[in-house]
Amino acid sequence: MPENKKFLVEHPGCGYCKVVKVILAPKIADGSIGVIDASTQEGMDIAKNNGIVGVPDCLELDEQGNYKPCSIEDLLPKRPSAPVEIETSNAEP
């Protein structure tokens, strides 16, 4: 069974997939996120059997080793929830 629990479902011809893969490159490289290539027969079968109708998308493994859908946002780095204040050097007192 794979070590990673979450998977990016992608296709090499998908422009958005390429962008997401760049963002996720560190997590893909360290093995914390796996990649399922929907252009292969195995990847296409996994995607189809789990209700994936477009890419990029996300699947995760449960405790029994079964795939279940997750949100692509679950894979992406979290944004700050509060606005970030930026100080300017030429601000007047």
Secondary structure, 3 states (H helix, E strand, C coil): CCCCCEEEEECCCCHHHHHHHHHHHHHHHCCCEEEEECCCHHHHHHHHHCCCCCCCEEEEECCCCCEEEECHHHCCCCCCCCCCCCCCCCCCC
